[in-house]
Amino acid sequence: MCFVDRLPMSRIPRHNVKGFTTYRLSGDLEKLTLGGGFDWKSQYGYEGSGYPVQSSYVLVNAMARYDINQQLSASLNINNLLDRKYYASLTENGVYGEPRNAILSLKYSF
């Protein structure tokens, strides 16, 4: 039997599922695209080690893009929409992941 098989968990989640989709509206709103997605991770960490253990969690993300014209579009991305508190790194004290945040960007194609 391998040593890893005897550990109840590890510093890396065993399972990670990500999904994201977008939908372009029609009619008067045809320049608008909406999207959403998630990132789910299973429980991980070393039980009984003194380090924190991260329970399974899901992060929800959203986006909206508006095509101003053929070359220029504006996008708003919101990460961790539900403002979930989670560990991004498991150290002695644990390092929390990013809280809810937004990114507004312009894209010009030529």
Sequence and secondary structure as in RCSB ss.txt:
>XXXX:A:sequence
MCFVDRLPMSRIPRHNVKGFTTYRLSGDLEKLTLGGGFDWKSQYGYEGSGYPVQSSYVLVNAMARYDINQQLSAS
LNINNLLDRKYYASLTENGVYGEPRNAILSLKYSF
>XXXX:A:secstr
  HHHHSS  SS S EEEEEEEEE  GGGTTEEEEEEEEEE  BS TTSSS  B  EEEEEEEEEEE SSSEEEE
EEEESTT    EEE SSS EE   SEEEEEEEE  
